[in-house]
């Protein structure tokens, strides 16, 4: 998927470029910066940074990745939090935007970001996350690149208390764990009957079933890809607008458009439902064309249902909540 949030060590990401939350002097620091220097080779990386000389707040510069799996390291100096009245938001947006533009200039196809300025620089994590998501998603509306937002641990990732509480309450009210099969738990209660295929009713009905099979096949509903493309036209949206809003890779959408028999994953179907702002009935209708349905025995499904019923169709906001509850993300 074009934008993915994941829990990992950014120094181990196999991408074209990773982003270092640097200081303006481009010196080895602590936190993410220190980890990147150590993994890349501190002497070689410091020498390359010294040759550049520095990086202004909100700016971005680039070096080789040295011992990292990434080809490049893009260094950006995020703002120090001073209460929010010193252009911190503008500088943080610039850090993401300039890093992405520099990666684009280097023809990078993939890039991994930490949450810039949220360490010793003290930027509030919730606000920093929203700035990161909005800036990256705006870039991806006009550009093709795989962007990873990497957090080292769960504590590094924070969504709003209000949203978390609302989703949590909805899960508590609607999530139902699957009930174990009583037959398997209480074998002493089972009633022994002849196999189905030996029953007279089965024998009588099988011929009738065979006679009507051709009729049933001729009445199959339109396949997923055909149904999706019709919805896109009905909503007056373009293909590009649709797959961008769905957090779907362009190449995958091309497969869907050109393959009438394409079988999507459930999260892909739901990503398109969100992109097209479908209501619950329309969402289930689209899911049915791919052989799925929303279920209250799935926390993933319940969370998606919550956002659709609330009329919230920002896929990245939904993915933030899914990530917070350890669920798969929408898109592909």
N, C-alpha and C positions, 0 to 999 in steps of 0.2 A: 504494500500500500504506500502511496506517496508520503504520508505522514504517519509515523508510528511511534507510540510511546512505549518504552521498554525498560526493564530493570537489568542493568548490566554494568560492567566495568568499561568505561569509554576507551581506555587504553587498549582494550582487546577487540574493539570493533573493526571488522574487515570492511572498510569503506574507502572511498577515494580520499576523503578528508575528515579529520576530526577537528573540533573547535576547542581551543584552549581559552579558559577564562583567565586572561592574562592581566598583569599590571602594566601601567603606562611605560615603565622602564624596561619591560620585557625581561625581567629577571626571574629566576626560579623562585617560586613562592611555595605556599602550603596548599592543602586541599587538592582540588582537581589539577591545578597548575603544577604543583609539586609532583603529583603522580604521573602526569604526562612527561615532564622532564626526565624523571627517573626511568620510565619505560622506554622513552625514545633514545636515551643516552644523554645525560645532563651536560657533559662537556661539549659534545658536538652541537647539541641544540642551543646551548648558551652562546657558543661562538657564532652560530647563524643569526641569533637574535641580536647580538652585539653589533653585527655588521649592518643590520637594519637600523638600529639606534633607538627605537622607541615606537610607541603606538598611542595616538591620542584617544581620549575617552570616546567610545562609540565607533572608533575606526577599526580597521582590520588589516592585518599583514599576513604573509604566508612564508612558511619554510618547508623544507623536506620533512618527511615523517621519520627518517632515520631508522631506528630499530622497531618502529611500530608496524602493525599490519596495514595501517593507512599510508597512502602515498604522500599526503600533505598534512601539515598542521596549520590551521588558520588561527591566528592569535587575535583576540579582540579584547579590548579593555572596557569592561562594563562599568557602570557608575557606582559610586559609593552611596549608599542610602543615607540621606540627610533629612528625612522627614517627608520627602515628596515635593518640596517646594523649590528644588534646584534643578529642574529639567531632567530629573532621573528617568522618567518614563521615555522622554524623547531620546535620551542617550541609550537606553536599553533597547529600544526599537531599532536604533541605528546599528547597534552591535550585531543584532540578528540580520538585519537587512544587508549591511555591508559585507558580512561574512558570506551570505548566500550569493551576493553579486560577485564576490571574489572567486567563490567556487565555480560559478557559472563561467567566468572568464577563463578559468583553468580547465574548462570542459569536464568538470566533475559530474558524475552521474549519481553519486551518493555522498551524504555528509551526516555526521553525528554531532549533536550539540549537547552540552550539559545545561543545567539551568543556570544561566549566567547571573553573576552578582548575588546569588543567594547564600553564599558561604560567609566568609569573613567580611564581605562588603555589606551584608545585612539587609539586602532587599527582601521585603516580605514575600514569602514563597508563593502564596496564592496569587498576588498581583503579578509577580514575575512570570508565573506559569501562563496566565491569561495573555500577557504581552508576547510571550514566546509563541503560543499557539496562533494568535491572531496575525502576527507578523509573518510567520512561516506560511500559514494558509493563504494569506494574501499573495505572497510570492508564488506559491504553487498554482494559483489561478491562472497565471500567465506563463509559467515555466514547468518543464518536466524534470523532476529530480526526486530521488528517494531521500527523505529527510527523517532522521531518527532523533528523538528527544530522549536522552538517556539519563536515568536516575539510578544512583548506586544502591539505594535502599528505600523501603516504603516510607520512611520518615521524611525523605527528601521531596516527596510528592504530596501536595496539599490542594484539595478542592475546597470550595466554600463550605463552611459548616452548615449553612442553610440548605444547600443542594444535597450534601451528604445525608443530612437528617431526613430530608424529604424522600430521597430514594430509599434510605434504610427503612423508613416507616412504611413505604409502599410495598417493599419486599416482605416485611413482617405481616402485612395484611393480606397479601396475595400469593406468596410463595407457598406451595404445598409439596412436601417431600413425597416421592413416589412410594406408594404402599406396597409392601412385599406381597408376593403372590401367596394367598392363603393356602392354595392347593399344595405348594411346595413346602409350606411350614406345617401343614396338618395332614400328612399323608394318610393317617388313620381314618380320616373323614371321607376319603375319596370313594366314589361310586364306580365300580367296574362296569364298563359298557363295551359292547362289541366295537371294533374299529370302525371309523366312519365309512370307509370304503366298502364295508360289508353290509351296511344298512340298506334296506329296500328303498328308503327315501332317496338315498344318494344315487343308487342305480337308476331310479326313475328320472331324477333331475339332471343327470349328467348329459343325456342326449339332448335335452332342451337347452342346456347351457351351451353345448357345442353349436347348436343351431343359431343361437343369438350372439355368438362371439363376434362374428363379422360385423353385425350391426353395432355392437359396443365399440369396436375399434374405429368404426367410421364416425362415431360420435365423440371421439376424444377432444378435450379442450385444446385451445391453442397452446403451443409450447411456451416455455419461459421467455426465450429470446424474442419471439413474435409479440408476446403480451407486453414485454418491457418496451420494445420499440414503439408499439402503438401508444403506450402511456406517455412516452416522451413527446410524441407528436401531439397528443391531446393536451398536454400541459404547456405546449408552445415553447419547449426548451430545445436547445441544440445538444448534439451528442457530447461535445466538449464540456459544456456547462454541466451536463448530467454526471459524467464520470468524474469531473473535478469535485463536484459537491458530494459525490458518493465516496470520495477517497479511494477511487479505483484507478489502477494503472491503465494507461492508454492502450497498452498491448493486450491486456486482458479484455478491455471493452471491444477491441477489434475482433477478438476470438468470438465474443458473444454475438456481435453484429453479423459475423460471417458464418456462424455455425448454428443452424436451426435446432440441432440436437444437443447443444451445449448444456451440460449439467452443472449448475453453480453450487457453491457452498451456501449454507444458510446465512452466514454473516454477509455474504456478497449480495444476496437477495435483499436482506434488510437494509444494507447500505443504500441500495437503489430506492427502496421505499422511503427512506429518510430524505434522500436527495430530491425525490419527487413530491415530498410533503404529503404522503398518502395517509389517510385516516386508518383506523384499526381494521375496518372491513376491507378496504382496498389493499392494505398490507397483507392480510390473510389470503386474499384472492391471488395476489402476486406470489405469495409463498406456496399456495396450492399448486400453481403451475410447475413448481420445481419439486413437489412432493413433500413440502414442509407445512407446519402450522405453528402458531404461537402456543406455548404451553406454560401453565403456572407451576409445573414441576421443574422448570428451568429458571434459575436466577437471571441468566443472560436474557431470556425472553421477557421476564417480568420487568427488568430495567428498561428494555426497549419499549415495552408497552407503556411504562410510566412516561417516558419522554414524548411518545406519540400522542398520548391522551392529554398531555400538557401543552401540545402544540409547539414543542421545542424540536427544531429540525436542524440544528447546528451539529454536524456529525462529529466535530472535534470536541465539543462540549459533552456529547454522549460518550465518546471514547474516554474522556477524562474520568467520567463516572464508572465506566466499565473497568478501567484500569484500577481505580480505587477499590473496586470490589473483586479484583482478581478474576475478571472475566475476559474472554477474547474480545478483540477490538473489531469495529466495523471497517469494511473495505477489503482490498486485496491487491 
